[in-house]
């Protein structure tokens, strides 16, 4: 049974496999009186504002690991159409057909147990339904849903537009690191897959996660969300900050591969999604990833302080990442396992 259909039963309590065995710390509101992830206007990225925009991206990537972009070149009409097709798919009455397309995790992954601070913590399942679509380098649109009728056509256009945005962002990030424009895209931007996610209303939102605390294992994530909200980011002081939805914006976050590649300059930070008790939430995340490349910091970024991370292939990293425990309160990230011990400075 999907989470959507489970939620439609009118449950008063969430089933045990979704229940977090630790207290979910409430996030701070992101508003004019408190911290908020930066919003960067990409208008003029290929003109006279390029150096200013790249400096803003540099600051956001180093200090936050997250930023929102507006005037990014993806039309509001295409975003509206893509969300419409996504909603139509998740509203299909045929559960069997919907389940064929969902990303299913094994019982072993769902019941993963973590050890933290001498306390055993059960890793709960995410309160969401998730459909993964491969776009690049191996497009598999023939496996995408044939219902609703316009789903493939619209979703292909969306992925094409985001692919172009991905290349522009990776080029800007490469320049922000003082590297040749195309280097980051060449090394870390080979692949792109897209997850279409529905978070149904949850009867006990304070005891469940739409997505558990984690950092993304890929290079960058480009996400758009509806007006409901629920995405939260752990800022550098350890507090959880709500990401307020901005109409027609994309949220961009640094992934583990970029932190490795940048030798720790750009920060891959923990984030999570908390469910809503009244409204369902839709989001679409596209993930740039170096499927075949062995990623390590280039010499230009290791000359002064040495190499901070061991290199790895993305495929090997993901296998180990999925087996890693969840550390919901410590700020521990799997990428820390790749850090190279540093000799004390005299």
C-alpha positions in Angstrom: 0.0 0.0 0.0 1.3 3.5 -0.8 1.6 6.2 1.8 -1.1 8.2 -0.1 -3.6 5.3 0.2 -2.6 4.6 3.8 -3.3 8.3 4.6 -6.7 8.2 2.9 -7.9 5.6 5.5 -8.3 8.3 8.0 -5.7 7.1 10.4 -5.4 8.7 13.8 -1.9 7.4 14.4 0.9 6.7 12.0 2.0 3.1 11.6 5.0 2.0 13.5 7.5 1.9 10.7 7.1 5.6 10.1 7.4 6.6 13.8 10.6 8.3 14.8 12.0 7.1 18.2 13.6 10.5 18.9 12.1 13.9 19.5 11.7 16.0 16.4 13.2 19.4 17.3 11.0 22.2 16.0 12.5 24.5 13.4 12.8 28.2 13.5 10.6 30.2 11.1 12.5 31.7 8.2 11.3 35.3 8.0 12.5 38.9 8.0 13.4 38.7 11.6 15.4 35.6 11.5 17.9 33.7 9.3 16.9 32.7 5.8 18.7 30.9 3.0 19.8 33.4 0.3 17.7 34.2 -2.8 19.8 34.8 -5.8 18.5 36.6 -9.0 20.1 34.9 -12.0 19.0 37.6 -14.4 22.1 38.8 -16.2 24.1 35.6 -15.5 25.5 35.7 -19.0 26.0 39.5 -19.0 27.4 42.3 -16.9 26.0 40.8 -13.6 27.9 37.5 -13.9 30.7 38.4 -11.5 28.2 39.6 -8.9 26.0 36.5 -9.2 29.0 34.2 -9.0 30.2 36.0 -5.8 26.7 35.5 -4.3 26.7 31.8 -5.2 30.1 31.5 -3.7 29.0 33.0 -0.4 25.8 31.0 -0.3 27.6 27.7 -1.1 30.3 28.2 1.5 28.1 29.6 4.3 24.8 27.9 3.8 25.1 25.1 1.3 21.7 26.2 0.1 20.2 29.0 -1.9 17.1 29.8 -4.0 17.3 31.1 -7.5 14.8 33.2 -9.4 14.8 34.4 -13.0 16.4 31.1 -13.8 15.0 30.7 -17.3 12.5 27.9 -16.7 9.1 29.3 -17.5 6.4 29.5 -14.9 4.0 27.9 -17.4 6.2 24.8 -17.7 6.5 24.6 -13.9 2.7 24.8 -13.5 2.2 22.2 -16.2 4.7 19.8 -14.6 3.1 20.1 -11.2 -0.3 19.5 -12.8 0.9 16.3 -14.5 2.5 15.2 -11.2 -0.7 15.7 -9.3 -2.7 13.8 -11.9 -0.3 10.8 -11.6 -0.5 10.6 -7.8 -4.3 10.9 -8.0 -4.6 8.0 -10.4 -7.2 5.5 -8.9 -5.3 2.4 -10.0 -3.0 1.7 -7.1 -1.4 -1.2 -8.9 -0.3 1.0 -11.8 1.0 3.7 -9.5 3.0 1.3 -7.4 4.8 0.0 -10.5 6.5 3.4 -10.8 7.3 4.1 -7.2 10.7 3.8 -5.7 10.5 0.9 -3.3 13.1 0.4 -0.5 13.9 -3.0 0.9 12.7 -4.0 4.4 16.4 -4.1 5.4 16.8 -0.4 4.5 13.6 0.5 6.1 14.4 -1.1 9.4 18.0 0.2 9.6 19.3 0.6 13.1 21.7 3.4 14.1 23.9 3.7 17.2 24.3 7.2 18.5 25.4 8.6 21.9 25.0 5.1 23.5 21.4 5.1 22.5 19.8 2.8 19.9 17.7 4.7 17.4 15.4 3.1 14.8 15.5 4.7 11.4 11.9 5.3 10.4 10.5 5.1 6.9 9.8 8.4 5.1 6.2 9.6 5.0 6.0 10.0 1.3 5.5 8.4 -2.1 8.4 8.8 -4.5 8.7 8.3 -8.2 12.3 8.3 -9.7 12.8 9.1 -13.4 16.2 8.7 -15.1 17.0 11.5 -17.6 20.8 11.5 -18.3 23.0 10.0 -19.4 20.6 7.1 -20.0 17.1 8.5 -20.7 14.5 5.8 -19.9 11.3 7.7 -20.8 9.8 4.5 -22.2 9.5 3.4 -18.6 7.8 6.6 -17.5 4.1 6.6 -16.7 1.8 6.5 -19.8 -1.0 8.0 -17.6 -1.9 10.8 -17.5 -1.6 11.1 -21.3 0.6 14.2 -21.3 2.9 13.2 -18.5 5.9 12.1 -20.6 5.8 15.1 -23.0 5.5 17.7 -20.2 8.0 16.0 -17.9 10.6 15.6 -20.7 10.4 19.4 -21.4 10.8 20.0 -17.7 13.9 17.8 -17.5 15.4 19.5 -20.6 14.9 22.9 -19.0 16.4 21.8 -15.7 19.3 20.1 -17.4 20.3 23.5 -19.0 19.9 25.2 -15.7 22.1 22.5 -14.1 24.9 23.2 -16.5 24.7 26.9 -15.9 24.8 26.5 -12.2 27.7 24.0 -12.3 29.6 26.5 -14.5 29.0 29.3 -12.1 30.0 27.1 -9.1 33.2 26.1 -10.9 34.1 29.8 -11.5 33.2 30.6 -7.9 36.0 28.1 -6.9 38.5 29.8 -9.2 38.4 26.9 -11.7 37.8 26.8 -15.4 34.1 27.3 -16.3 33.3 23.8 -17.5 35.5 21.8 -15.1 32.8 21.0 -12.5 30.3 20.0 -15.1 32.8 17.8 -16.8 33.8 16.0 -13.6 30.6 16.0 -11.5 27.6 16.8 -13.7 27.3 13.8 -16.0 24.0 12.4 -14.8 20.6 13.8 -13.9 17.7 12.0 -12.4 14.4 13.5 -11.1 12.3 12.5 -8.2 8.6 13.4 -8.2 7.4 13.3 -4.6 4.1 13.5 -2.8 3.9 13.9 1.0 0.3 13.0 2.1 -1.2 14.7 5.1 0.1 13.0 8.2 -2.0 12.4 11.4 1.1 12.8 13.7 3.4 15.3 11.9 5.5 15.8 15.0 6.4 12.1 15.2 7.3 11.4 11.5 9.6 12.7 8.8 8.7 13.3 5.1 12.4 12.8 4.6 14.8 12.0 7.5 17.7 14.3 8.2 20.5 13.8 5.6 22.9 15.5 3.3 22.6 14.7 -0.5 25.2 12.2 -1.8 25.2 13.8 -5.3 26.8 17.0 -6.7 23.9 19.5 -6.6 20.2 19.2 -6.1 17.7 21.5 -8.0 14.3 21.4 -6.3 11.0 23.1 -6.8 8.2 22.9 -4.3 4.6 23.9 -4.0 3.2 26.5 -1.5 2.8 24.1 1.4 6.4 24.0 2.5 8.0 21.6 4.9 11.7 21.6 3.8 14.1 22.5 6.7 17.8 23.1 6.7 20.3 22.7 9.6 22.3 26.0 9.6 25.9 26.2 10.8 25.0 26.7 14.5 22.9 23.5 14.5 19.5 25.1 14.4 16.8 23.9 11.9 15.5 26.7 9.6 12.3 26.5 7.6 12.7 27.2 3.9 9.8 29.4 3.0 8.4 28.6 -0.5 9.1 31.3 -3.1 6.8 31.1 -6.1 8.5 29.7 -9.2 11.9 29.6 -7.5 14.3 26.7 -7.5 16.1 25.6 -4.3 19.7 24.6 -5.0 21.8 22.7 -2.5 25.3 21.5 -2.4 25.7 17.7 -2.3 28.5 15.6 -0.9 30.3 15.2 -4.2 30.7 18.9 -4.5 32.0 19.2 -0.9 34.6 16.5 -1.8 35.4 18.2 -5.1 35.7 21.7 -3.6 38.0 20.3 -0.8 35.5 21.4 1.8 35.0 25.0 0.5 31.3 24.4 -0.4 29.2 22.8 2.3 26.9 19.9 1.9 24.5 20.4 4.9 21.8 18.4 6.5 18.2 19.0 5.6 14.9 17.2 6.2 11.2 17.4 5.3 8.5 17.5 8.0 4.9 16.5 7.0 1.8 18.6 7.3 -1.3 17.4 9.2 -3.8 19.2 6.9 -2.3 19.4 3.4 -0.4 17.2 1.1 2.8 18.6 -0.4 4.4 18.1 -3.9 8.0 18.7 -4.8 10.2 17.8 -7.7 14.0 17.3 -7.2 16.6 16.9 -9.9 20.0 15.5 -8.9 23.2 16.1 -10.8 25.6 13.3 -10.2 29.0 12.0 -11.5 28.0 8.4 -12.3 31.3 7.2 -13.7 33.9 9.7 -12.5 36.3 9.2 -9.7 35.8 12.5 -7.7 38.5 14.2 -5.8 39.7 17.8 -5.3 41.7 19.2 -8.2 45.3 20.4 -7.4 44.3 24.0 -7.6 42.2 23.5 -4.4 44.6 21.4 -2.4 47.8 23.5 -2.8 47.5 25.5 0.3 45.9 23.1 2.9 46.3 19.7 1.3 43.6 17.3 0.4 40.9 17.1 3.0 38.8 14.2 1.5 39.6 10.8 0.0 38.4 10.5 -3.6 35.7 8.0 -4.6 33.4 7.0 -7.3 29.8 8.1 -6.9 28.5 4.6 -7.3 30.7 3.3 -4.5 29.7 6.3 -2.3 26.0 5.8 -2.8 26.2 2.1 -1.8 27.9 3.0 1.4 25.7 6.1 2.0 22.5 4.0 1.8 23.9 1.6 4.5 24.9 4.4 6.8 23.0 5.0 10.0 20.9 8.1 10.6 22.1 10.6 13.2 19.2 13.0 13.7 20.6 15.2 16.4 24.4 15.1 16.3 25.0 16.8 12.9 27.0 13.7 11.9 27.2 13.2 8.1 28.3 10.2 6.1 30.8 12.4 4.2 32.8 12.7 7.4 34.0 9.1 6.9 36.0 10.4 3.8 37.9 13.1 5.7 41.7 12.6 5.7 43.2 13.1 9.2 45.1 16.3 9.3 48.4 16.7 11.1 48.4 19.5 13.8 49.8 22.8 12.6 53.0 24.0 14.4 
